[in-house]
């Protein structure tokens, strides 16, 4: 055990976050995320939602301040009336840890999947909100 590290951050996830370099991307995926979008490194955090994981990760994970959008979210499919209210929660969490907030961009679903395959790692969750997937680009300390 270590002091001050949220228990939701598993040793495997902490190791991955430490291994990642500037520009590497970490995906936190909702419970509906398809297996096709996984790279070789997958951390399972079953039973947890994305907001609690995001809150724990951003305490230690610097976002890339040298890109316009260090946070990537999946666009809502055209014609889908669903409004992903969870994104406001993400912004509130981001404001706690990142000066200027999350600075997110939105990309289409299949582009999101393609980008995920190239990411450093994916964290799978039990999040049941739709369009809750989020990509974080690591910055420097």
Secondary structure as UniProt FT lines:
FT   TURN            3..4
FT   TURN            7..8
FT   HELIX           11..19
FT   TURN            22..23
FT   STRAND          25..29
FT   TURN            31..32
FT   HELIX           35..37
FT   STRAND          42..44
FT   TURN            46..47
FT   HELIX           50..58
FT   TURN            59..60
FT   TURN            65..66
FT   STRAND          71..74
FT   TURN            78..79
FT   HELIX           86..97
FT   TURN            99..100
FT   STRAND          104..107
FT   HELIX           109..117
FT   STRAND          121..124
FT   TURN            130..131
FT   STRAND          134..138
//
